[in-house]
């Protein structure tokens, strides 16, 4: 129900649809029914991104796709379809009623194999933990790995030889009959969702994030129980978009992207140390001592001719010492001011490239770039991103050749 964009000051702004449904629902069934909440979210986005040569088309697109008659699934699907229409991307919602009809045999198989499912998941989790890996998904031992969406989305749990959904209790035959009559109200949980995916669309390979690949290690042994082959899992590409001004800043301060993923204050301190002599305070002290010594020696020679000038000499030295101190104060004030500017620049760089203390893709909504570079940014990203590259990629907007004038 929320996302993040950077505003024109590179501050992270949370854009949120703050109107939860009255009962817990699958995401595919949650509608943007609250007019005020939807308009507030859109206004948050507009306030953050401002107005550019490209925002008019962007805001129209969002207004046309995120409407009060749309759900989270349909709105996102329409927006993504509009942005990727030239690439033949096929979008599918597992909440589709016809798909639920096709899934009836799988739902029945999941019910039939409850004990075997539980044993296999337990064995796999023990194996993973024994080898020192974290269990990504924890489920109660009485989970059926199915949900029922009637008066709120609730997990179906085993209770001896019966099944419970909230306060209701069903025999095996009663629950099986309910699945056959109303398949649209049933859905898989996180453990059986990949099974449903391969059941409906036999999957050869799947691109995943690191956490997803880790949890799929828990799921893999389940595929053979349903006569399916587990997909070949591959890491999805991961990238950071670097705009021209930030590329120049990184070159100016000699900042590597990897540094931004650590302690940002260490980066600030390293850059400031390069721009200002560490011993300048001591050197000013040496300068004052040298001026005092040379002036004193000169005055002593001069007073031989006219001792009455001693008071004037002390007054003159006071002015010289005051002027040197004033110069020192201005130098340090200037450094402090420039240090503040440098610190702010580095923090802007950090907030943009390592958004919300994580990779851009984990937080930053792409409308940030669409607002600044137009819908052609999608084509640019498509051409620049290497889907077979496993290392993190840096994509520079200096290579953006689309006419944005």
Secondary structure, DSSP 8 states (H G I E B T S, - for coil): -EEEEE-TT--EEEEE-----SS---GGG-B---HHHHHHHHHHHHHHH---TTHHHHHHHHHHHS-TT-BHHHHHHHHHHHHTGGGT-----TT-HHHHHHTHHHHHHHHHTHHHHHHHHHHHHHHHHHTT---S----TTEEEEEEESSSEEEEEEETTEEEETTEEE-HHHHHHHHHH-GGGEEE-HHHHHHHHHHHS--SEEEE-HHHHHHHHHHGGGGGGGT----EEEE---EEEE-HHHHHHHHHHT--GGGGGS-HHHHHHHHHHHHS-TTHHHHHHHHHHHHHHHHHHHHHHHHTT-GGGHHHHHHHHHHHHHHHHHHHHHHHHHHHHHHHHHHHHHHHHHHHHSGGGS-HHHHB-THHHHHHH-THHHHHHHHH--TT--S-EEEEGGG--S---
